[in-house]
Amino acid sequence: GTHQLSREEIVDNIMEVFMGGIDTTANSLAFLFYLLAKHEPVQTRLVAEIDSLLGKRKANSSDLQTMPFLKACVKETLRLYPPIPINARTTTDDTSIGGYHIPKDTIVMINLYVMSRDESIFPDPDEFKPDRWLRGEQVEAAA
């Protein structure tokens, strides 16, 4: 059957979406600032990238595409401190993952925190290394 949400349920859902988005963004920025404070050479390099692009003007959304080190710092922060460390998905079909049969409609838990600290994927997984997100010439140019 069809279930209509009450006004209270709608308000609760909207508040959850807004508050969840605010908390996760605020926490991610707090971790970014924490990591930059702990890694002064990274902070210095990031400030230099921003200053060289912006000078005294304010940033706009298109500037983000021209700041690879800033993007790398954000990605590395999210890798170390994912705002949602564990997520769940429901399989839509029978599937196989790593040799295990997973039937349709199975809830699969994804531990992003553990995955992002897998040494076979991320050498020195507990280290804050934004350069791991840069490609060849960007690493050389930024060094």
Secondary structure as a PSIPRED ss2 file (coil, helix, strand):
# PSIPRED VFORMAT (PSIPRED V4.0)

   1 G C   1.000  0.000  0.000
   2 T C   1.000  0.000  0.000
   3 H C   1.000  0.000  0.000
   4 Q C   1.000  0.000  0.000
   5 L C   1.000  0.000  0.000
   6 S C   1.000  0.000  0.000
   7 R H   0.000  1.000  0.000
   8 E H   0.000  1.000  0.000
   9 E H   0.000  1.000  0.000
  10 I H   0.000  1.000  0.000
  11 V H   0.000  1.000  0.000
  12 D H   0.000  1.000  0.000
  13 N H   0.000  1.000  0.000
  14 I H   0.000  1.000  0.000
  15 M H   0.000  1.000  0.000
  16 E H   0.000  1.000  0.000
  17 V H   0.000  1.000  0.000
  18 F H   0.000  1.000  0.000
  19 M H   0.000  1.000  0.000
  20 G H   0.000  1.000  0.000
  21 G H   0.000  1.000  0.000
  22 I H   0.000  1.000  0.000
  23 D H   0.000  1.000  0.000
  24 T H   0.000  1.000  0.000
  25 T H   0.000  1.000  0.000
  26 A H   0.000  1.000  0.000
  27 N H   0.000  1.000  0.000
  28 S H   0.000  1.000  0.000
  29 L H   0.000  1.000  0.000
  30 A H   0.000  1.000  0.000
  31 F H   0.000  1.000  0.000
  32 L H   0.000  1.000  0.000
  33 F H   0.000  1.000  0.000
  34 Y H   0.000  1.000  0.000
  35 L H   0.000  1.000  0.000
  36 L H   0.000  1.000  0.000
  37 A H   0.000  1.000  0.000
  38 K H   0.000  1.000  0.000
  39 H C   1.000  0.000  0.000
  40 E H   0.000  1.000  0.000
  41 P H   0.000  1.000  0.000
  42 V H   0.000  1.000  0.000
  43 Q H   0.000  1.000  0.000
  44 T H   0.000  1.000  0.000
  45 R H   0.000  1.000  0.000
  46 L H   0.000  1.000  0.000
  47 V H   0.000  1.000  0.000
  48 A H   0.000  1.000  0.000
  49 E H   0.000  1.000  0.000
  50 I H   0.000  1.000  0.000
  51 D H   0.000  1.000  0.000
  52 S H   0.000  1.000  0.000
  53 L H   0.000  1.000  0.000
  54 L H   0.000  1.000  0.000
  55 G C   1.000  0.000  0.000
  56 K C   1.000  0.000  0.000
  57 R C   1.000  0.000  0.000
  58 K C   1.000  0.000  0.000
  59 A C   1.000  0.000  0.000
  60 N C   1.000  0.000  0.000
  61 S H   0.000  1.000  0.000
  62 S H   0.000  1.000  0.000
  63 D H   0.000  1.000  0.000
  64 L H   0.000  1.000  0.000
  65 Q H   0.000  1.000  0.000
  66 T H   0.000  1.000  0.000
  67 M C   1.000  0.000  0.000
  68 P H   0.000  1.000  0.000
  69 F H   0.000  1.000  0.000
  70 L H   0.000  1.000  0.000
  71 K H   0.000  1.000  0.000
  72 A H   0.000  1.000  0.000
  73 C H   0.000  1.000  0.000
  74 V H   0.000  1.000  0.000
  75 K H   0.000  1.000  0.000
  76 E H   0.000  1.000  0.000
  77 T H   0.000  1.000  0.000
  78 L H   0.000  1.000  0.000
  79 R H   0.000  1.000  0.000
  80 L H   0.000  1.000  0.000
  81 Y C   1.000  0.000  0.000
  82 P C   1.000  0.000  0.000
  83 P C   1.000  0.000  0.000
  84 I C   1.000  0.000  0.000
  85 P C   1.000  0.000  0.000
  86 I E   0.000  0.000  1.000
  87 N E   0.000  0.000  1.000
  88 A E   0.000  0.000  1.000
  89 R E   0.000  0.000  1.000
  90 T E   0.000  0.000  1.000
  91 T C   1.000  0.000  0.000
  92 T C   1.000  0.000  0.000
  93 D C   1.000  0.000  0.000
  94 D C   1.000  0.000  0.000
  95 T E   0.000  0.000  1.000
  96 S E   0.000  0.000  1.000
  97 I E   0.000  0.000  1.000
  98 G C   1.000  0.000  0.000
  99 G C   1.000  0.000  0.000
 100 Y E   0.000  0.000  1.000
 101 H E   0.000  0.000  1.000
 102 I E   0.000  0.000  1.000
 103 P C   1.000  0.000  0.000
 104 K C   1.000  0.000  0.000
 105 D C   1.000  0.000  0.000
 106 T C   1.000  0.000  0.000
 107 I E   0.000  0.000  1.000
 108 V E   0.000  0.000  1.000
 109 M E   0.000  0.000  1.000
 110 I E   0.000  0.000  1.000
 111 N E   0.000  0.000  1.000
 112 L H   0.000  1.000  0.000
 113 Y H   0.000  1.000  0.000
 114 V H   0.000  1.000  0.000
 115 M H   0.000  1.000  0.000
 116 S C   1.000  0.000  0.000
 117 R C   1.000  0.000  0.000
 118 D C   1.000  0.000  0.000
 119 E C   1.000  0.000  0.000
 120 S C   1.000  0.000  0.000
 121 I C   1.000  0.000  0.000
 122 F C   1.000  0.000  0.000
 123 P C   1.000  0.000  0.000
 124 D C   1.000  0.000  0.000
 125 P C   1.000  0.000  0.000
 126 D C   1.000  0.000  0.000
 127 E C   1.000  0.000  0.000
 128 F C   1.000  0.000  0.000
 129 K C   1.000  0.000  0.000
 130 P H   0.000  1.000  0.000
 131 D H   0.000  1.000  0.000
 132 R H   0.000  1.000  0.000
 133 W H   0.000  1.000  0.000
 134 L C   1.000  0.000  0.000
 135 R C   1.000  0.000  0.000
 136 G H   0.000  1.000  0.000
 137 E H   0.000  1.000  0.000
 138 Q H   0.000  1.000  0.000
 139 V H   0.000  1.000  0.000
 140 E H   0.000  1.000  0.000
 141 A H   0.000  1.000  0.000
 142 A H   0.000  1.000  0.000
 143 A C   1.000  0.000  0.000
